[in-house]
């Protein structure tokens, strides 16, 4: 795959996950909704990595959104970076049982709605890049 194919792959995959995230949100599956939100942002960042690194477009196999944004050579405004830092925590919190219980308590409908708005804002910013 060249970088154009990889960009398309990551964007399409992110869009599928975004649609799933919305379904999970509508059905009050809050922890998994936010986990998928993390994947949406991760995949968009990996697409930007492929675009910005045509000589080596295969994104690193990491899940840290801050590190991915740096490796994708993005100039992220502070407001977006702060949202990404919070979204970054959803990967581990929803995945591992020792974090999952406290994360489930945190993921009220109100908190999840706020974070979905943040994911959508970051998603929009990334797509504009």
Secondary structure, 3 states (H helix, E strand, C coil): CCHHHHHHHHHHHHHHHHHHHHHHHHCCCHHHHHHHHHHHHHHHHHHHHHHHCHHHCCCCCCCCHHHHHHHCCCCCCHHHHHHHHHHHCHHHHHHCHHHHHHHHHHCCHHHHHHHHHHHHHHHHHHHHC
